Amino acid sequence: NGIDGIGYFQISWYMNGLNALHLAAKEGHVELVQELLERGSAVDSSTKKGNTALHIASLAGQADVVKMLVKQGAEINSQSQNGFTPLYMAAQENHIDVVRYLLENGGNQSTATEDGFTPLAIALQQGHNQVVSVLLENDTKGKVRLPALHIAARKDDTKSAALLLQNDHNADVQSKMMVNRTTESGFTPLHIAAHYGNVNVATLLLNRGAAVDFTARNGITPLHVASKRGNTNMVRLLLDRGSQIDAKTRDGLTPLHCAARSGHDPAVELLLERGAPMLARTKNGLSPLHMSSQGDHVECVKHLLQHKAPVDDVTLDYLTALHVAAHCGHYRVTKLLLDKRANPNARALVILHAPRTTNTSTVFTRTITAGQYGFWPFYLRETEQSVGVKIRWPLMYVSTCQHVPTCVCRCVSYIMCLVCVSVRMASPRCTSPVRRTE
């Protein structure tokens, strides 16, 4: 055709948009790259396909050129037209030194191509085991180390997850398959996906046999996790796949408790529409209404009341949601509960303790006095053999509780709120007692 080798090369160069820096980077000519940059060549100039010199050097495995370009300010996470990053290209070609350097200097391995492939996914597909190890190790630096499938679940990386499940030839006999393997805390990949709201990878895991109600050591199911995080789409998916809506944790929390306590009203509404038990109680006797009132979550309280949750429902110590809202100083919830005919004269039953060395009548008198201010003092000589005194005290005293930092409700370190103890937000012995005042 009359075009010699050099002429063809020139045409190809022009058609692809390659410049001198791109070509020098591809061939690993470090000194030429340095000279071109010093003479004004743009470090992030790209070809017609969006590839920069760093893309090209990474693809070719030219580690020294990669280092120079990064030091000269090259955009390390630049994406080409197909979404390829320099890290993706290095992982694809098994250039482990380049992969390691890019990761150490800010390379983002969560960035996926247009086809959904991450650097981890392409390394898995190509069978580059050393690159896979480096990617996984870097992803867990300074964190609890997670198995590969858990990491894929955390990133919503369906490609990597599918490849890992496909390549699993050593499935745990007890768990039967990789999809239900757990971390040290007993969490499966589905728990992780539920936490981050990653519906795509959760769907894949469920399709591959993930146990929808697998419980961690403390009885937490993926539905508890999704509800606590307010990941409504995940809650819907898990319910559609048969998750037990009334499952309880070790402490008696249902998914509705978790959503109500965290104030995620869309999740609360969805759970209620699906028939979540409104009257379910924790081991301490708390209902979802108590928990949403405690957190000042007005919309959650509204949803619960609209679904006919009893406004004066009580705990084991006869605390109503109104007691809790008033104690915490939540005006909006308190007003809402009163508007819904909550009983403002309801009295709670609180169990108090004092040392055996204290006269019972003195204890009772001091308890009444302390109750007028919403708190009760503990004494230095309190022991396991302390005397218990039960009293009921009016709602009017609850709102006068003194709030200062230490315990969960910020009660003073020497004085414990009655309501805090009653709803088990604090234990009588979790703070330092005052000196005995007798």
Sine and cosine of phi, psi and omega as CSV:
sin_phi,cos_phi,sin_psi,cos_psi,sin_omega,cos_omega
0.00,0.00,0.05,1.00,0.09,-1.00
1.00,0.10,0.06,1.00,0.00,-1.00
-0.97,-0.26,0.88,-0.47,0.00,-1.00
-0.98,0.21,-0.02,-1.00,-0.06,-1.00
-0.86,0.50,-0.69,0.72,-0.04,-1.00
-0.93,0.38,-0.66,0.75,0.01,-1.00
-0.88,0.47,-0.67,0.74,0.01,-1.00
-0.90,0.44,-0.65,0.76,0.01,-1.00
-0.88,0.47,-0.66,0.75,-0.01,-1.00
-0.90,0.44,-0.65,0.76,0.01,-1.00
-0.91,0.42,-0.70,0.71,0.00,-1.00
-0.88,0.47,-0.68,0.73,0.02,-1.00
-0.85,0.52,-0.72,0.69,-0.02,-1.00
-0.91,0.41,-0.69,0.72,-0.06,-1.00
-0.90,0.43,-0.59,0.81,-0.05,-1.00
-1.00,0.05,-0.23,0.97,0.00,-1.00
0.98,0.17,0.34,0.94,0.02,-1.00
-0.96,0.27,0.62,-0.79,0.11,-0.99
-0.88,-0.48,-0.04,-1.00,-0.08,-1.00
-0.88,0.48,-0.61,0.79,-0.01,-1.00
-0.90,0.43,-0.66,0.75,0.02,-1.00
-0.87,0.49,-0.70,0.71,-0.06,-1.00
-0.93,0.36,-0.66,0.75,0.02,-1.00
-0.91,0.42,-0.62,0.78,0.02,-1.00
-0.90,0.43,-0.66,0.75,-0.02,-1.00
-0.88,0.47,-0.62,0.78,-0.06,-1.00
-1.00,0.02,-0.08,1.00,0.06,-1.00
0.98,0.19,0.43,0.91,-0.01,-1.00
-0.99,0.10,1.00,0.04,-0.13,-0.99
-0.88,0.48,-0.72,0.69,-0.06,-1.00
-0.91,0.42,-0.62,0.78,0.03,-1.00
-0.91,0.41,-0.66,0.76,0.05,-1.00
-0.86,0.50,-0.70,0.71,0.02,-1.00
-0.87,0.49,-0.71,0.70,-0.02,-1.00
-0.89,0.45,-0.69,0.72,-0.01,-1.00
-0.89,0.46,-0.66,0.75,0.01,-1.00
-0.91,0.41,-0.65,0.76,0.02,-1.00
-0.92,0.40,-0.46,0.89,0.00,-1.00
-1.00,0.01,0.14,0.99,0.12,-0.99
0.97,-0.23,0.10,0.99,0.05,-1.00
-0.91,0.42,0.73,-0.68,-0.03,-1.00
-0.95,0.31,0.85,-0.53,-0.11,-0.99
-0.91,0.42,-0.47,0.88,-0.03,-1.00
-0.95,-0.32,0.33,0.95,0.08,-1.00
-0.88,0.47,0.60,-0.80,-0.12,-0.99
-0.84,-0.55,0.36,-0.93,0.08,-1.00
-0.98,0.20,0.00,-1.00,0.00,-1.00
-0.92,0.39,-0.31,0.95,0.05,-1.00
-0.99,-0.11,0.09,1.00,0.08,-1.00
1.00,0.05,0.20,0.98,0.00,-1.00
-1.00,0.05,0.75,-0.66,0.07,-1.00
-1.00,-0.07,0.08,-1.00,0.05,-1.00
-0.86,0.50,-0.55,0.83,0.01,-1.00
-0.93,0.37,-0.63,0.78,0.11,-0.99
-0.84,0.55,-0.76,0.66,-0.11,-0.99
-0.92,0.40,-0.69,0.72,0.02,-1.00
-0.91,0.42,-0.61,0.79,0.01,-1.00
-0.92,0.40,-0.68,0.74,0.02,-1.00
-0.89,0.45,-0.60,0.80,-0.02,-1.00
-1.00,0.09,-0.13,0.99,0.01,-1.00
0.97,0.26,0.44,0.90,-0.01,-1.00
-1.00,0.06,0.99,0.12,-0.14,-0.99
-0.87,0.49,-0.66,0.75,-0.04,-1.00
-0.91,0.40,-0.64,0.77,0.03,-1.00
-0.92,0.39,-0.66,0.76,0.03,-1.00
-0.84,0.55,-0.73,0.68,-0.01,-1.00
-0.88,0.48,-0.68,0.74,-0.01,-1.00
-0.90,0.43,-0.70,0.72,-0.02,-1.00
-0.89,0.45,-0.66,0.75,0.01,-1.00
-0.91,0.42,-0.68,0.74,0.02,-1.00
-0.91,0.42,-0.45,0.89,0.02,-1.00
-1.00,0.04,0.13,0.99,0.11,-0.99
1.00,-0.07,0.26,0.96,0.03,-1.00
-0.87,0.49,0.62,-0.78,0.02,-1.00
-0.94,0.34,0.93,-0.36,-0.17,-0.98
-0.96,0.27,-0.41,0.91,-0.02,-1.00
-0.93,-0.36,0.40,0.92,0.04,-1.00
-0.88,0.48,0.64,-0.77,0.00,-1.00
-0.93,-0.38,0.67,-0.74,0.07,-1.00
-0.99,0.17,-0.10,-0.99,-0.04,-1.00
-0.85,0.52,-0.55,0.83,-0.02,-1.00
-1.00,0.00,0.07,1.00,0.00,-1.00
1.00,0.04,0.16,0.99,0.00,-1.00
-0.95,0.31,0.68,-0.74,0.13,-0.99
-0.96,-0.29,0.28,-0.96,0.10,-1.00
-0.82,0.57,-0.63,0.78,0.01,-1.00
-0.90,0.44,-0.67,0.74,0.03,-1.00
-0.86,0.51,-0.71,0.71,-0.04,-1.00
-0.90,0.43,-0.66,0.75,0.02,-1.00
-0.91,0.41,-0.64,0.77,0.02,-1.00
-0.91,0.41,-0.63,0.77,0.00,-1.00
-0.88,0.48,-0.61,0.79,-0.07,-1.00
-0.99,-0.10,0.10,1.00,0.08,-1.00
0.92,0.39,0.54,0.84,0.04,-1.00
-1.00,0.00,1.00,0.08,-0.19,-0.98
-0.91,0.42,-0.59,0.81,0.01,-1.00
-0.91,0.41,-0.64,0.77,0.03,-1.00
-0.92,0.39,-0.68,0.74,0.03,-1.00
-0.84,0.54,-0.75,0.66,-0.04,-1.00
-0.88,0.47,-0.69,0.72,-0.02,-1.00
-0.91,0.42,-0.69,0.72,0.00,-1.00
-0.89,0.46,-0.65,0.76,0.03,-1.00
-0.89,0.45,-0.67,0.74,-0.02,-1.00
-0.92,0.39,-0.32,0.95,-0.07,-1.00
-0.90,-0.43,0.44,0.90,0.14,-0.99
0.98,-0.20,0.15,0.99,0.06,-1.00
-0.89,0.46,0.75,-0.66,-0.07,-1.00
-0.99,-0.14,0.94,-0.34,-0.04,-1.00
-1.00,0.09,0.03,1.00,0.06,-1.00
-1.00,0.05,-0.27,0.96,-0.02,-1.00
-0.94,0.34,0.80,-0.61,-0.05,-1.00
-0.95,-0.31,0.38,-0.93,0.07,-1.00
-0.97,0.23,0.03,-1.00,0.04,-1.00
-0.87,0.49,-0.46,0.89,0.00,-1.00
-1.00,0.04,0.05,1.00,0.06,-1.00
1.00,0.03,0.18,0.98,-0.01,-1.00
-1.00,0.00,0.77,-0.63,0.13,-0.99
-1.00,-0.09,0.18,-0.98,0.11,-0.99
-0.82,0.57,-0.62,0.78,0.03,-1.00
-0.90,0.44,-0.67,0.74,-0.03,-1.00
-0.90,0.44,-0.70,0.72,-0.03,-1.00
-0.93,0.36,-0.59,0.81,0.04,-1.00
-0.91,0.41,-0.64,0.77,0.06,-1.00
-0.90,0.44,-0.70,0.71,-0.03,-1.00
-0.89,0.45,-0.63,0.78,-0.03,-1.00
-0.99,0.14,-0.16,0.99,0.00,-1.00
0.97,0.23,0.43,0.90,0.00,-1.00
-1.00,0.07,0.99,0.13,-0.16,-0.99
-0.90,0.44,-0.60,0.80,0.00,-1.00
-0.92,0.40,-0.65,0.76,0.04,-1.00
-0.90,0.43,-0.66,0.75,0.05,-1.00
-0.84,0.54,-0.71,0.70,-0.01,-1.00
-0.88,0.47,-0.68,0.73,0.01,-1.00
-0.90,0.44,-0.68,0.74,0.00,-1.00
-0.89,0.45,-0.70,0.72,-0.01,-1.00
-0.92,0.38,-0.66,0.76,0.00,-1.00
-0.90,0.44,-0.69,0.73,-0.01,-1.00
-0.92,0.40,-0.57,0.82,-0.05,-1.00
-0.92,0.39,-0.40,0.92,-0.08,-1.00
-0.95,-0.32,0.22,0.98,0.00,-1.00
-0.86,0.51,0.79,-0.62,0.04,-1.00
0.96,0.28,0.14,0.99,-0.02,-1.00
-0.81,-0.58,0.10,-0.99,0.13,-0.99
-0.93,0.36,0.78,-0.62,-0.06,-1.00
-0.94,0.33,0.80,-0.60,0.00,-1.00
-0.96,-0.29,0.51,-0.86,0.13,-0.99
-0.89,0.45,0.33,-0.94,-0.10,-1.00
-0.85,0.53,-0.68,0.74,-0.04,-1.00
-0.92,0.39,-0.56,0.83,0.06,-1.00
-0.91,0.42,-0.62,0.79,0.03,-1.00
-0.91,0.41,-0.68,0.74,0.05,-1.00
-0.88,0.48,-0.62,0.78,0.02,-1.00
-0.92,0.40,-0.62,0.79,0.00,-1.00
-0.91,0.41,-0.55,0.84,-0.05,-1.00
-1.00,-0.05,-0.03,1.00,-0.12,-0.99
0.85,0.52,0.59,0.80,-0.05,-1.00
-1.00,-0.01,1.00,0.07,-0.08,-1.00
-0.93,0.38,-0.54,0.84,0.00,-1.00
-0.89,0.45,-0.76,0.65,0.01,-1.00
-0.90,0.44,-0.67,0.74,0.00,-1.00
-0.87,0.49,-0.70,0.72,0.00,-1.00
-0.89,0.45,-0.66,0.75,0.01,-1.00
-0.92,0.39,-0.66,0.75,0.02,-1.00
-0.89,0.46,-0.68,0.73,0.00,-1.00
-0.93,0.35,-0.59,0.81,0.00,-1.00
-0.93,0.36,-0.57,0.82,-0.06,-1.00
-1.00,-0.05,0.13,0.99,-0.06,-1.00
-0.98,0.19,0.96,-0.27,0.01,-1.00
-0.95,-0.30,-0.02,1.00,-0.05,-1.00
-0.81,-0.59,0.75,0.66,-0.05,-1.00
-0.86,0.50,0.66,-0.75,0.03,-1.00
-0.88,0.48,0.82,-0.57,-0.06,-1.00
-0.88,0.48,-0.66,0.75,-0.05,-1.00
-0.93,0.38,-0.67,0.74,0.00,-1.00
-1.00,0.09,-0.21,0.98,0.04,-1.00
0.97,0.25,-0.53,0.84,-0.01,-1.00
-0.38,-0.92,0.38,-0.92,-0.03,-1.00
-0.85,0.52,-0.51,0.86,-0.12,-0.99
-0.88,0.48,-0.38,0.92,0.00,-1.00
-0.93,-0.37,0.25,0.97,0.08,-1.00
-0.93,0.36,0.46,-0.89,-0.13,-0.99
-0.85,-0.52,0.32,-0.95,0.18,-0.98
-0.98,0.19,-0.01,-1.00,0.02,-1.00
-0.89,0.47,-0.45,0.89,0.01,-1.00
-1.00,0.05,0.01,1.00,0.05,-1.00
1.00,0.02,0.23,0.97,-0.02,-1.00
-1.00,-0.01,0.71,-0.70,0.03,-1.00
-1.00,-0.01,0.17,-0.99,0.11,-0.99
-0.83,0.56,-0.54,0.84,0.01,-1.00
-0.92,0.39,-0.60,0.80,0.11,-0.99
-0.85,0.52,-0.70,0.71,-0.03,-1.00
-0.90,0.43,-0.72,0.70,0.03,-1.00
-0.87,0.49,-0.63,0.78,0.01,-1.00
-0.91,0.42,-0.63,0.78,0.00,-1.00
-0.88,0.48,-0.69,0.73,-0.06,-1.00
-1.00,-0.03,-0.04,1.00,0.02,-1.00
0.94,0.33,0.47,0.88,-0.06,-1.00
-1.00,0.04,1.00,0.04,-0.12,-0.99
-0.92,0.40,-0.60,0.80,-0.07,-1.00
-0.88,0.47,-0.78,0.63,-0.02,-1.00
-0.95,0.32,-0.51,0.86,0.06,-1.00
-0.89,0.45,-0.66,0.75,0.04,-1.00
-0.88,0.47,-0.69,0.72,0.04,-1.00
-0.87,0.49,-0.73,0.68,-0.02,-1.00
-0.87,0.49,-0.68,0.73,0.01,-1.00
-0.91,0.42,-0.62,0.78,0.03,-1.00
-0.92,0.40,-0.43,0.90,0.00,-1.00
-1.00,-0.09,0.19,0.98,0.12,-0.99
0.98,-0.22,0.23,0.97,0.05,-1.00
-0.88,0.47,0.69,-0.72,0.02,-1.00
-0.97,0.25,0.90,-0.44,-0.12,-0.99
-0.91,0.41,-0.45,0.89,-0.01,-1.00
-0.90,-0.43,0.48,0.88,0.04,-1.00
-0.87,0.50,0.78,-0.63,-0.06,-1.00
-0.97,-0.23,0.72,-0.70,0.12,-0.99
-0.96,0.28,0.00,-1.00,-0.10,-0.99
-0.85,0.53,-0.55,0.83,-0.03,-1.00
-1.00,-0.07,0.24,0.97,0.07,-1.00
1.00,0.08,0.17,0.99,-0.03,-1.00
-0.99,0.17,0.79,-0.62,0.08,-1.00
-0.99,-0.16,0.25,-0.97,0.09,-1.00
-0.82,0.57,-0.54,0.84,0.01,-1.00
-0.92,0.40,-0.61,0.79,0.10,-1.00
-0.86,0.51,-0.70,0.71,-0.05,-1.00
-0.90,0.44,-0.76,0.65,-0.02,-1.00
-0.89,0.46,-0.62,0.79,0.00,-1.00
-0.93,0.38,-0.68,0.73,0.01,-1.00
-0.89,0.46,-0.59,0.81,-0.02,-1.00
-0.99,0.11,-0.21,0.98,-0.01,-1.00
0.97,0.25,0.43,0.91,0.02,-1.00
-1.00,0.10,1.00,0.09,-0.17,-0.99
-0.88,0.48,-0.67,0.74,0.00,-1.00
-0.89,0.45,-0.58,0.81,0.05,-1.00
-0.93,0.36,-0.66,0.75,0.05,-1.00
-0.85,0.53,-0.70,0.71,0.00,-1.00
-0.89,0.46,-0.71,0.71,0.00,-1.00
-0.87,0.50,-0.74,0.67,-0.04,-1.00
-0.90,0.44,-0.64,0.77,0.04,-1.00
-0.92,0.40,-0.65,0.76,0.03,-1.00
-0.89,0.45,-0.46,0.89,0.00,-1.00
-1.00,-0.04,0.18,0.98,0.13,-0.99
1.00,-0.08,0.28,0.96,0.02,-1.00
-0.89,0.46,0.61,-0.79,-0.05,-1.00
-0.96,0.26,0.92,-0.39,-0.12,-0.99
-0.95,0.30,-0.36,0.93,-0.01,-1.00
-0.95,-0.30,0.33,0.95,0.03,-1.00
-0.88,0.48,0.61,-0.79,-0.03,-1.00
-0.88,-0.47,0.60,-0.80,0.11,-0.99
-0.98,0.21,-0.01,-1.00,0.03,-1.00
-0.86,0.52,-0.51,0.86,0.00,-1.00
-1.00,-0.03,0.07,1.00,0.06,-1.00
1.00,0.03,0.24,0.97,0.00,-1.00
-0.99,0.16,0.75,-0.66,0.15,-0.99
-1.00,-0.07,0.20,-0.98,0.10,-1.00
-0.83,0.56,-0.58,0.82,0.02,-1.00
-0.91,0.42,-0.64,0.77,0.10,-0.99
-0.83,0.56,-0.73,0.69,-0.07,-1.00
-0.89,0.47,-0.71,0.70,-0.01,-1.00
-0.93,0.38,-0.65,0.76,-0.03,-1.00
-0.92,0.39,-0.66,0.75,-0.02,-1.00
-0.91,0.42,-0.55,0.83,-0.03,-1.00
-1.00,0.02,-0.13,0.99,0.08,-1.00
0.98,0.19,0.46,0.89,0.00,-1.00
-1.00,-0.07,1.00,0.07,-0.13,-0.99
-0.91,0.41,-0.55,0.84,0.07,-1.00
-0.89,0.46,-0.63,0.78,0.03,-1.00
-0.93,0.37,-0.64,0.77,0.05,-1.00
-0.86,0.50,-0.73,0.69,-0.02,-1.00
-0.88,0.47,-0.70,0.71,0.00,-1.00
-0.89,0.46,-0.72,0.70,0.00,-1.00
-0.88,0.47,-0.65,0.76,0.03,-1.00
-0.91,0.41,-0.65,0.76,0.02,-1.00
-0.90,0.44,-0.49,0.87,0.00,-1.00
-1.00,0.02,0.06,1.00,0.09,-1.00
1.00,-0.08,0.39,0.92,0.04,-1.00
-0.87,0.49,0.65,-0.76,-0.05,-1.00
-0.95,0.31,0.91,-0.42,-0.02,-1.00
-0.95,0.30,-0.43,0.90,-0.08,-1.00
-1.00,-0.09,0.11,0.99,0.04,-1.00
-0.87,0.49,0.60,-0.80,-0.06,-1.00
-0.82,-0.57,0.56,-0.83,0.13,-0.99
-0.97,0.25,0.04,-1.00,0.04,-1.00
-0.89,0.46,-0.38,0.93,0.03,-1.00
-1.00,-0.04,0.06,1.00,0.05,-1.00
1.00,0.10,0.24,0.97,-0.03,-1.00
-1.00,0.09,0.69,-0.72,0.07,-1.00
-0.99,-0.13,0.23,-0.97,0.09,-1.00
-0.83,0.56,-0.54,0.84,0.01,-1.00
-0.91,0.42,-0.65,0.76,0.06,-1.00
-0.87,0.50,-0.68,0.73,-0.09,-1.00
-0.94,0.34,-0.66,0.75,0.03,-1.00
-0.93,0.36,-0.53,0.85,0.06,-1.00
-0.93,0.36,-0.64,0.77,0.02,-1.00
-0.87,0.49,-0.58,0.81,-0.04,-1.00
-1.00,-0.01,0.05,1.00,-0.02,-1.00
0.89,0.46,0.59,0.81,-0.03,-1.00
-1.00,-0.08,1.00,0.07,-0.15,-0.99
-0.87,0.50,-0.71,0.70,-0.06,-1.00
-0.90,0.43,-0.61,0.79,0.04,-1.00
-0.90,0.43,-0.68,0.74,0.04,-1.00
-0.87,0.50,-0.68,0.73,0.02,-1.00
-0.86,0.51,-0.74,0.68,-0.01,-1.00
-0.86,0.50,-0.69,0.72,-0.02,-1.00
-0.90,0.43,-0.68,0.73,0.00,-1.00
-0.93,0.36,-0.58,0.81,0.05,-1.00
-0.90,0.43,-0.46,0.89,0.05,-1.00
-1.00,-0.06,0.35,0.94,0.13,-0.99
0.95,0.32,0.51,0.86,0.14,-0.99
-0.92,0.40,0.74,-0.67,-0.02,-1.00
-0.88,0.47,0.85,-0.53,-0.10,-0.99
-0.92,0.38,-0.46,0.89,-0.02,-1.00
-0.96,-0.28,0.42,0.91,0.06,-1.00
-0.85,0.52,0.63,-0.78,-0.12,-0.99
-0.87,-0.49,0.41,-0.91,0.11,-0.99
-0.99,0.13,-0.10,-1.00,0.05,-1.00
-0.88,0.47,-0.43,0.90,0.01,-1.00
-0.98,-0.19,0.31,0.95,0.06,-1.00
0.90,0.44,0.50,0.87,0.11,-0.99
-1.00,0.07,0.78,-0.63,0.09,-1.00
-1.00,-0.03,0.16,-0.99,0.08,-1.00
-0.87,0.49,-0.52,0.85,0.02,-1.00
-0.92,0.39,-0.64,0.77,0.10,-1.00
-0.83,0.56,-0.75,0.66,-0.09,-1.00
-0.91,0.42,-0.72,0.69,-0.01,-1.00
-0.89,0.45,-0.66,0.75,0.00,-1.00
-0.92,0.40,-0.66,0.75,0.02,-1.00
-0.86,0.52,-0.65,0.76,-0.05,-1.00
-1.00,0.08,-0.07,1.00,0.03,-1.00
0.97,0.25,0.47,0.88,-0.04,-1.00
-1.00,-0.02,1.00,-0.07,-0.11,-0.99
-0.89,0.46,-0.72,0.69,-0.09,-1.00
-0.88,0.47,-0.71,0.71,0.01,-1.00
-0.92,0.39,-0.67,0.74,0.03,-1.00
-0.85,0.53,-0.73,0.69,0.00,-1.00
-0.89,0.45,-0.68,0.73,0.01,-1.00
-0.87,0.49,-0.71,0.70,0.00,-1.00
-0.89,0.45,-0.66,0.75,0.04,-1.00
-0.91,0.42,-0.63,0.78,0.05,-1.00
-0.89,0.46,-0.45,0.89,0.01,-1.00
-1.00,-0.05,0.31,0.95,0.10,-0.99
0.96,0.29,0.51,0.86,0.13,-0.99
-0.90,0.43,0.57,-0.82,-0.06,-1.00
-0.98,0.20,0.93,-0.37,-0.02,-1.00
-0.96,0.27,-0.19,0.98,-0.03,-1.00
-0.97,-0.24,0.18,0.98,0.01,-1.00
-0.89,0.46,0.61,-0.79,-0.02,-1.00
-0.89,-0.45,0.70,-0.72,0.01,-1.00
-1.00,-0.03,0.42,-0.91,0.08,-1.00
-0.95,-0.30,0.89,-0.45,-0.06,-1.00
-0.87,-0.50,0.75,-0.66,0.01,-1.00
-1.00,-0.01,0.85,-0.53,-0.01,-1.00
-0.91,-0.42,0.37,-0.93,-0.02,-1.00
-0.74,-0.67,0.48,-0.88,0.08,-1.00
-0.49,-0.87,0.34,-0.94,-0.03,-1.00
-0.89,0.46,0.52,-0.85,0.05,-1.00
-0.89,0.46,-0.40,0.92,-0.02,-1.00
-0.95,0.31,-0.21,0.98,-0.01,-1.00
-1.00,-0.03,0.71,-0.71,0.04,-1.00
-0.88,0.48,0.69,-0.72,-0.06,-1.00
-0.84,0.54,-0.67,0.74,-0.01,-1.00
-0.91,0.42,-0.58,0.81,0.04,-1.00
-0.91,0.42,-0.68,0.73,0.03,-1.00
-0.84,0.54,-0.73,0.68,-0.05,-1.00
-0.88,0.47,-0.70,0.71,-0.01,-1.00
-0.89,0.46,-0.72,0.69,-0.01,-1.00
-0.91,0.41,-0.58,0.82,0.01,-1.00
-0.90,0.45,-0.71,0.71,0.02,-1.00
-0.88,0.47,-0.69,0.73,0.00,-1.00
-0.88,0.47,-0.73,0.68,0.00,-1.00
-0.90,0.43,-0.62,0.78,-0.02,-1.00
-0.87,0.50,-0.46,0.89,0.01,-1.00
-0.91,0.41,-0.35,0.94,0.02,-1.00
-0.93,-0.36,0.13,0.99,0.09,-1.00
0.98,0.19,0.22,0.98,0.06,-1.00
-0.61,-0.80,0.19,-0.98,-0.03,-1.00
-0.64,-0.77,0.80,-0.60,-0.02,-1.00
-0.98,0.22,0.58,-0.82,0.12,-0.99
-0.96,-0.28,0.50,-0.87,-0.10,-1.00
-0.94,-0.33,0.42,-0.91,-0.07,-1.00
-0.84,0.54,-0.57,0.82,-0.12,-0.99
-1.00,-0.06,0.30,0.95,0.05,-1.00
-0.90,0.44,0.68,-0.73,-0.01,-1.00
-0.71,-0.70,0.03,-1.00,0.05,-1.00
-0.89,0.45,-0.35,0.94,-0.02,-1.00
-1.00,-0.03,0.33,0.94,-0.07,-1.00
-0.91,0.42,0.45,-0.89,-0.03,-1.00
-0.98,0.18,0.64,-0.77,0.06,-1.00
-0.98,-0.19,0.71,-0.71,0.05,-1.00
-0.80,-0.60,0.82,-0.57,0.00,-1.00
-0.98,-0.22,0.76,-0.65,0.09,-1.00
-0.66,-0.75,0.31,-0.95,0.17,-0.99
-0.93,-0.36,0.63,-0.78,-0.02,-1.00
-0.72,-0.70,0.55,-0.83,-0.14,-0.99
-0.94,0.34,0.45,-0.90,0.04,-1.00
-0.86,0.51,-0.52,0.86,-0.08,-1.00
-0.86,0.51,-0.40,0.92,-0.03,-1.00
-1.00,0.07,-0.29,0.96,-0.12,-0.99
-0.91,0.42,-0.69,0.73,-0.12,-0.99
-0.94,0.33,-0.17,0.99,0.00,-1.00
-1.00,-0.03,0.13,0.99,-0.01,-1.00
-0.84,0.54,0.66,-0.75,-0.03,-1.00
-0.99,0.10,0.87,-0.50,-0.03,-1.00
-0.97,-0.22,0.95,-0.31,0.09,-1.00
-0.61,-0.79,0.47,-0.88,-0.21,-0.98
-0.89,0.45,0.64,-0.77,0.47,-0.88
0.13,-0.99,-0.90,0.43,-0.06,-1.00
-0.99,0.17,-0.04,-1.00,-0.07,-1.00
-0.80,0.60,-0.67,0.74,-0.01,-1.00
-1.00,-0.05,0.26,0.97,0.06,-1.00
0.91,0.42,0.60,0.80,0.06,-1.00
-0.98,0.18,0.49,-0.87,-0.02,-1.00
-0.87,0.50,0.54,-0.84,-0.14,-0.99
-0.88,0.47,-0.39,0.92,-0.01,-1.00
-0.98,-0.18,-0.06,1.00,-0.05,-1.00
-0.74,-0.68,0.75,-0.66,-0.06,-1.00
-0.94,-0.35,0.79,-0.61,0.02,-1.00
-0.89,0.46,0.67,-0.74,0.04,-1.00
-0.87,0.50,-0.70,0.72,-0.06,-1.00
-0.93,0.36,-0.60,0.80,0.04,-1.00
-0.84,0.54,-0.72,0.70,0.01,-1.00
-0.91,0.41,-0.67,0.74,-0.09,-1.00
-0.90,0.43,-0.68,0.73,-0.01,-1.00
-1.00,-0.03,0.21,0.98,0.10,-1.00
0.89,0.45,0.49,0.87,0.13,-0.99
-0.99,0.16,-0.25,0.97,0.04,-1.00
-0.45,-0.90,0.44,-0.90,0.00,-1.00
-0.94,-0.33,0.56,-0.83,-0.04,-1.00
-0.81,0.58,-0.46,0.89,-0.07,-1.00
-0.97,-0.24,0.31,0.95,0.01,-1.00
-1.00,0.00,-0.03,1.00,0.01,-1.00
-0.78,-0.62,0.27,-0.96,0.01,-1.00
-0.98,0.21,0.77,-0.64,0.00,-1.00
-0.97,0.25,0.41,-0.91,0.07,-1.00
-0.97,0.23,0.23,-0.97,0.09,-1.00
-0.93,0.37,0.55,-0.83,-0.01,-1.00
-0.88,0.48,0.74,-0.67,-0.11,-0.99
-0.99,-0.16,0.01,1.00,-0.01,-1.00
-0.97,0.25,0.00,0.00,0.00,0.00
